[in-house]
Amino acid sequence: MPDPTNASPAILYQNEQKTTVLIDLPTSVARAQGLPDHRQWGVLCSSDPPTCPFPLTNEPRSASSIPSENTVNTVIHATYRTLIEKALQEIHQHHHEDWYVSPRKTALVPRVSKSTSREGGPEHHARSWGRVPVIHYSDSDMIAAPEVYNVDDAQRLNFTASSIYNKVLRNSQDTDTSMAVLPTSSKPRTSYHIPPLATFILSKVEDSVSTFRAASTLYLPARTRDADVGQFDFVLLDPPWPNASAKRAKSYQRPRSLRQTGDLLTTLQLTRHIAPSGIVAIWITNKPGVRELVLGTDRDHSNGVSPASLSGVEEDSLFELWKLQLIEEWIWIKTTSDGVPIMDMESRWRKPYEVMLIGRKQLPGGMGPPRAVQRRVIAGVPDLHSRKPSVKELVESIMAWPGRYRALEIFARNLTQGWWAWGDEVLDFNEHCQWTPINEAP
């Protein structure tokens, strides 16, 4: 049965165990900004919901014609398929309304391609992907004080897009505000919605590790119920995994190899920033190599046993490196407007789902006793290209102190109320043009 206590407009269906969820993507992103009724900024622009599954073109004739690194783990896929089919059947049985919040507002100002050079903008600082240098810190390292500004300073100090690059900006108020960025010769004046108590670093992650480390140490000095100085109770990552279609489109830069992504993630030195019982969630692709990079090569996927070491990432998987124990897997199944997977589940090239792996920091002294991994299915009609549902409301259900926690999103594409955001796209869906006033929405 649906959860009768659920009153969130973003969660259209949820069972009592919270193992099956139907979520509306743009609504979840808007609510994460601290907009419970969409009345303050308007409606977040979206895309038309697909009404039928996508046709599969250039599908290989046999599995043997697919490069081994692009195949999926058939055992894991079979498990996911069973869970997805059961979840969709449950939602169809109990939810008899639209599978998305209707209507969607689709009059969106196009985003500028990341491959387009904008003079004086953050993209001006971008460099091509090469081997990311792995930076090692010790507790005795000197940390230079970062440049930190309140978002209200942007207009007073005549900030341009390039002048806020690799700086820390904060909205210290418990209400939302706007930030205006002055025009340059190639970019007009731009305004952004900034949620309450949001902090962000607009920069390529590999350019700003020291800025983040210094800022988190200096501006998270007080110990919370669990987190210590510079630590977070929850960390979310959506890394730029190598992607063949993105390379062909040349729309934005990604690492060219899995090893480069591993180097980048290792450089973050996340262990020092995860609270003693903190939670880390990371979106992965369906390539076995990506899963092995995160969990290890010989993991028993039915429990939380520590993964075997993985050659290529300092001889450790990322979860072992970050001292995490796998506790949950969330499977986002993308559906049409009437609840059908957007493509054949047995497609050889692509799958209609993405997975988020969730780990908890190991207890002092090593890994706790093995435990079954909780799997949940999140159904949702896909939105703009590459935009994922906000998991803020969902993840708070597994937080020890859901009302009082520190959160960080790395490789973020929008800001979230009360969270830190870090990456070169953190303001993408906070720009005023991404929102339509209520009276203009259909």
C-alpha positions, 0 to 999 in steps of 0.5 A: 500500500502507498505510504499515507504519510507521504505528502511530498508533491515530488513523490507520486507513490511510495510504499511503506517500506520505501523500497518502491518509489515513483518520483517526478524529476523536475519537481524533486529538483525544485523542492531541493532548492527549498521551494515547496509549492513552486510559488517563489521562482516559478516552474522549473523548465523541463522537457516533454515526457516520452510517450513511447519507448525509444527506438533502438538504432544500430543495435549490435546483432550479437553480444560478441560484437560488443566491446567487452568493456561495454557489456553488462554483468548479466547476473546483476542485470537479471537481479535488477530486471526482476526488481524493476518488473516487480516495482513497476507492477506495484506502482501500476497496481496502486497509482492510477494517475499520471506518472509525472506532474502535468503539465511540464513547462518546456519553453527552455532557453538552451544551455550553451555547449561546454565546448563553446568558448566563452571569453572571460567565463568559467569555460575559459579556464577549462583544460583538456583532460589528461592524466589528473595529478594525484595530490597527497596531503598530510595533517601538517600541510599549510592551507591558504585561506580561500576567497569566500564571499556572500552571494550578495557581494557579487553585485556590490563587487561587480563580479563577472563569470570568471571572477567567481571561478574557484571561489567559495560563495555562500547564502548565509540567510535562511531565505533564498536570494538572487545573484547577478553576474555582470556581462562580458563581451561574449556573455550577457548579464546573468542572474541566478536563484540561490537557495537558502543556506547554500554554499558552492564552488564553481570550478572544475573539481581538479582545479579546486581541491585545495580551495574546497579543503581549506573552505570546509576546514575553515567554515565547518569548524563546529562539531555536529552530533557526528561530523567533525571539523571539515566533515560531511554526514552525506556526500553525493557524487555524479562523476563524469564517467567516460561516455562514447556518445558524449565523445561523439557529440563533443558537447562537454568534456569527460575523462577519456578513460576509466583510469583518469576518472579513478585518478580524479576521484582519488585526488579528492581525498574524501576520507578526511571529509566523511563523518565517522558514520557518514554516508556516501552515494555515487551514481555509476554507469552499467559498465562492469568496469565502473562498478569494479572501480567503485566496489572492487573486482571480487565483491560478493554483491549480496552483502557488505563484505569489504571488496578485494583490492583493485589494480589501477586505483592505488591498489584499492577500490574507491569504497575501500579507499574511502573506508565505506561499507556498501549498504544500499543500491538504488535503481532508477528506472526511466519510464514513459509517461504511462510507466513503460521502460523507455527502452527494451530491458534487453538492449545490448547497447544501453539499459533503461536504468541507472544505479546509485551505490550507497556506502556507510563509513566503516566503524573504527577498527574495521568493517562491521559484520556483513549485512544484506544490501538493501535495494530500492527501485525509483521510477521516474519519467526522464527529464532534460538530458543527463538530469537526474532526480534529486535524492534529497528527500529520499536520502533523508529517510536513511540519515540518522539525523535527517533534520540536522546534517551536513551534505556535499554534492560533487559534480553538482548541476544545481544548488540544494538548500542547506548543502554544499555544491562543487563543480563547474556546472553547479549553477546550471539549473539555477539560472533565471532562464531555467524557470518560468513564472507561474502565470506563464506556465501552461 
